[in-house]
Amino acid sequence: MITDVTEDLEPIQLRVAPASEVPFSDIEAVFGTRGDPAHCWCQWYKIPGSDWSRFGDEGLHDRLKEQVRATGLGRGLIAYDGEIPVGWCAVEPRTDLPRIRQSTIIKSGTAHPDFDDTAVWAVSCFVVPRNHRGRGVARVLAEAAVDFARTGGALVVEAYAVDPKIRTKVTADALFHGTVSMFARAGFTEVARPRADRAIMQVELTK
């Protein structure tokens, strides 16, 4: 799962739509058939570690398909450049992400430790295909995620960013969280550094 981490030089105009409102083939086009996204299908936080091995790629694909069709919220957003799908962002109530409860980084850094609070939402995953990176796609999705969460009743939107300026080497599979600088440009505030290279970012919403 790869996020767009390059500073965008010029604002870009993208259309962002809830995943529940787009053809699932557009989501498949973003995730592709190779690399980390095609082997996870945004299920990492949704399946407890002890159960992960029970699901192969096809099973994870089918779980995401069921999830985006299960509710009107859609559990995520798709960005379009014209008619071309260019990015995915997962945003949903934190209560729907059981592995978050097991994360030492999140537990030690969140300003909202009640993991049963349905008003706390999480932006947990970005996917931007290689040929669409470096254009600010992830930033646009992060901004849209806040509005999407507000519409769903969120009072807090959390994210669990990576700071690539701290790490000597950042592997692709670590960037699906999004980066500190990208979230800052999208209006998120850093509220904790549970680890030097990881930050809890959030937006507080009003009723």
VEXDREN-2710 file (C-alpha; in Angstrom, 1 decimal):
% VEXDREN-2710
k/r/px/py/pz
1/MET/0.0/0.0/0.0
2/ILE/1.8/3.1/-1.2
3/THR/1.1/6.7/-0.4
4/ASP/2.0/9.7/-2.4
5/VAL/4.9/11.3/-0.4
6/THR/6.3/13.8/-2.9
7/GLU/5.6/17.4/-2.3
8/ASP/3.2/18.5/-4.9
9/LEU/4.4/21.6/-6.8
10/GLU/1.0/22.8/-8.1
11/PRO/-2.5/22.2/-6.9
12/ILE/-4.3/19.6/-8.9
13/GLN/-8.0/19.3/-9.4
14/LEU/-9.4/15.9/-8.6
15/ARG/-12.9/14.5/-8.1
16/VAL/-13.3/12.4/-4.9
17/ALA/-16.2/10.0/-4.5
18/PRO/-17.2/7.5/-1.7
19/ALA/-16.2/4.0/-2.6
20/SER/-19.8/2.8/-2.2
21/GLU/-20.8/5.0/-5.2
22/VAL/-18.2/3.9/-7.7
23/PRO/-17.8/0.6/-9.7
24/PHE/-15.7/-1.8/-7.8
25/SER/-13.6/-2.2/-10.9
26/ASP/-12.3/1.3/-10.3
27/ILE/-11.1/0.3/-6.8
28/GLU/-9.5/-2.8/-8.4
29/ALA/-7.7/-0.5/-10.9
30/VAL/-6.2/1.5/-8.1
31/PHE/-5.1/-1.5/-6.0
32/GLY/-3.7/-3.3/-9.1
33/THR/-2.5/-6.9/-9.3
34/ARG/1.0/-6.6/-8.0
35/GLY/2.7/-5.1/-5.0
36/ASP/1.5/-4.6/-1.4
37/PRO/-2.0/-3.3/-2.2
38/ALA/-3.0/-6.4/-4.2
39/HIS/-1.9/-8.6/-1.2
40/CYS/-3.7/-6.7/1.5
41/TRP/-6.8/-4.9/0.0
42/CYS/-6.8/-2.5/3.0
43/GLN/-7.5/-5.3/5.5
44/TRP/-4.5/-4.9/7.7
45/TYR/-6.2/-3.1/10.5
46/LYS/-9.5/-5.0/10.1
47/ILE/-8.2/-8.5/10.8
48/PRO/-6.6/-9.4/14.1
49/GLY/-3.1/-10.8/13.7
50/SER/-4.0/-14.3/14.8
51/ASP/-6.6/-14.5/11.9
52/TRP/-4.5/-13.0/9.1
53/SER/-3.1/-16.2/7.8
54/ARG/-6.6/-17.6/7.1
55/PHE/-7.1/-15.1/4.2
56/GLY/-5.4/-15.3/0.8
57/ASP/-5.3/-12.5/-1.7
58/GLU/-8.7/-13.4/-3.2
59/GLY/-10.3/-13.6/0.3
60/LEU/-9.0/-10.2/1.2
61/HIS/-10.2/-8.8/-2.1
62/ASP/-13.7/-10.2/-1.5
63/ARG/-13.7/-8.7/2.1
64/LEU/-13.1/-5.2/0.8
65/LYS/-15.7/-5.6/-1.9
66/GLU/-18.2/-6.7/0.8
67/GLN/-17.2/-3.8/3.1
68/VAL/-17.6/-1.0/0.6
69/ARG/-21.1/-2.3/-0.3
70/ALA/-22.2/-3.1/3.3
71/THR/-23.1/0.5/4.3
72/GLY/-23.9/3.8/2.7
73/LEU/-20.7/5.2/4.0
74/GLY/-18.5/3.0/1.8
75/ARG/-15.5/2.8/4.2
76/GLY/-13.3/4.8/1.8
77/LEU/-12.8/7.2/-1.0
78/ILE/-11.6/7.1/-4.5
79/ALA/-9.9/10.0/-6.3
80/TYR/-10.4/10.6/-10.0
81/ASP/-8.4/12.6/-12.5
82/GLY/-11.1/13.0/-15.1
83/GLU/-12.5/9.5/-15.4
84/ILE/-9.3/7.8/-14.3
85/PRO/-9.2/6.4/-10.8
86/VAL/-5.9/7.6/-9.3
87/GLY/-6.1/6.9/-5.5
88/TRP/-7.7/5.3/-2.6
89/CYS/-8.1/6.4/1.0
90/ALA/-9.6/4.3/3.8
91/VAL/-11.6/6.4/6.4
92/GLU/-14.1/4.9/8.8
93/PRO/-15.0/4.7/12.5
94/ARG/-12.0/3.5/14.5
95/THR/-14.3/0.9/16.1
96/ASP/-14.2/-1.0/12.8
97/LEU/-10.5/-1.5/13.0
98/PRO/-9.8/-4.1/15.6
99/ARG/-6.0/-4.3/15.1
100/ILE/-5.7/-0.7/16.2
101/ARG/-6.5/-1.8/19.7
102/GLN/-3.4/-4.0/19.5
103/SER/-1.0/-1.2/18.3
104/THR/1.4/0.0/20.9
105/ILE/2.1/3.1/18.8
106/ILE/-1.6/4.1/18.6
107/LYS/-2.5/3.1/22.2
108/SER/0.4/5.1/23.6
109/GLY/-0.2/8.2/21.4
110/THR/-3.9/8.7/20.8
111/ALA/-5.6/11.6/22.6
112/HIS/-8.8/9.5/22.6
113/PRO/-8.0/6.2/24.3
114/ASP/-11.6/5.0/24.4
115/PHE/-11.5/2.5/21.5
116/ASP/-15.3/2.0/21.8
117/ASP/-16.0/5.6/20.9
118/THR/-17.8/5.6/17.5
119/ALA/-17.2/9.3/17.1
120/VAL/-13.5/8.8/16.6
121/TRP/-12.7/8.0/12.9
122/ALA/-9.4/6.8/11.4
123/VAL/-7.7/7.5/8.1
124/SER/-5.7/4.3/8.0
125/CYS/-4.6/3.6/4.4
126/PHE/-3.6/5.3/1.1
127/VAL/-3.0/3.7/-2.2
128/VAL/-1.7/5.7/-5.1
129/PRO/-0.5/3.9/-8.2
130/ARG/3.0/4.6/-9.2
131/ASN/2.3/6.6/-12.3
132/HIS/0.0/9.0/-10.3
133/ARG/2.4/9.8/-7.4
134/GLY/4.1/13.1/-6.8
135/ARG/1.0/15.1/-7.6
136/GLY/-0.7/15.5/-4.2
137/VAL/-3.3/12.8/-4.7
138/ALA/-3.0/11.6/-1.1
139/ARG/-3.3/15.2/0.3
140/VAL/-6.5/15.7/-1.7
141/LEU/-7.9/12.4/-0.3
142/ALA/-6.9/13.3/3.3
143/GLU/-8.7/16.6/3.0
144/ALA/-11.8/14.9/1.6
145/ALA/-11.6/12.2/4.3
146/VAL/-12.2/14.9/7.0
147/ASP/-15.4/16.0/5.3
148/PHE/-16.5/12.4/4.7
149/ALA/-16.0/11.6/8.4
150/ARG/-17.9/14.7/9.5
151/THR/-20.8/13.6/7.3
152/GLY/-20.7/10.2/9.0
153/GLY/-20.9/11.8/12.5
154/ALA/-17.3/11.9/13.5
155/LEU/-16.0/14.4/16.1
156/VAL/-12.4/13.4/15.7
157/VAL/-10.4/12.1/12.7
158/GLU/-7.1/10.4/13.6
159/ALA/-4.2/9.3/11.4
160/TYR/-1.0/7.4/12.1
161/ALA/1.6/9.1/10.0
162/VAL/5.2/8.1/9.1
163/ASP/8.0/10.7/9.2
164/PRO/10.4/9.7/6.4
165/LYS/12.7/12.5/7.4
166/ILE/13.5/10.6/10.6
167/ARG/14.0/7.2/9.1
168/THR/17.3/6.4/7.3
169/LYS/15.4/4.1/5.0
170/VAL/11.6/4.0/4.4
171/THR/10.3/0.9/2.7
172/ALA/7.2/1.1/0.5
173/ASP/5.1/-1.0/2.7
174/ALA/5.5/1.5/5.6
175/LEU/4.1/4.4/3.7
176/PHE/0.5/3.3/3.4
177/HIS/-0.2/5.2/6.6
178/GLY/0.6/8.6/5.0
179/THR/3.3/11.0/6.0
180/VAL/3.5/13.8/8.6
181/SER/4.1/16.5/6.0
182/MET/1.2/15.4/3.8
183/PHE/-1.3/15.3/6.7
184/ALA/-0.1/18.7/7.9
185/ARG/-0.8/20.2/4.5
186/ALA/-4.2/18.6/4.6
187/GLY/-5.0/20.4/7.9
188/PHE/-4.2/17.8/10.5
189/THR/-2.3/18.6/13.7
190/GLU/0.4/16.5/15.3
191/VAL/-0.8/15.6/18.8
192/ALA/1.8/12.9/19.8
193/ARG/5.1/11.2/18.8
194/PRO/4.9/7.8/20.3
195/ARG/8.0/7.0/18.3
196/ALA/10.5/9.3/16.7
197/ASP/9.4/8.3/13.2
198/ARG/5.7/7.9/13.9
199/ALA/3.2/10.6/14.8
200/ILE/-0.5/10.7/15.7
201/MET/-2.2/13.4/13.6
202/GLN/-5.8/14.5/14.2
203/VAL/-8.5/16.9/13.3
204/GLU/-11.1/17.9/15.9
205/LEU/-14.5/18.5/14.5
206/THR/-17.4/20.5/15.9
207/LYS/-21.0/19.3/16.2
END
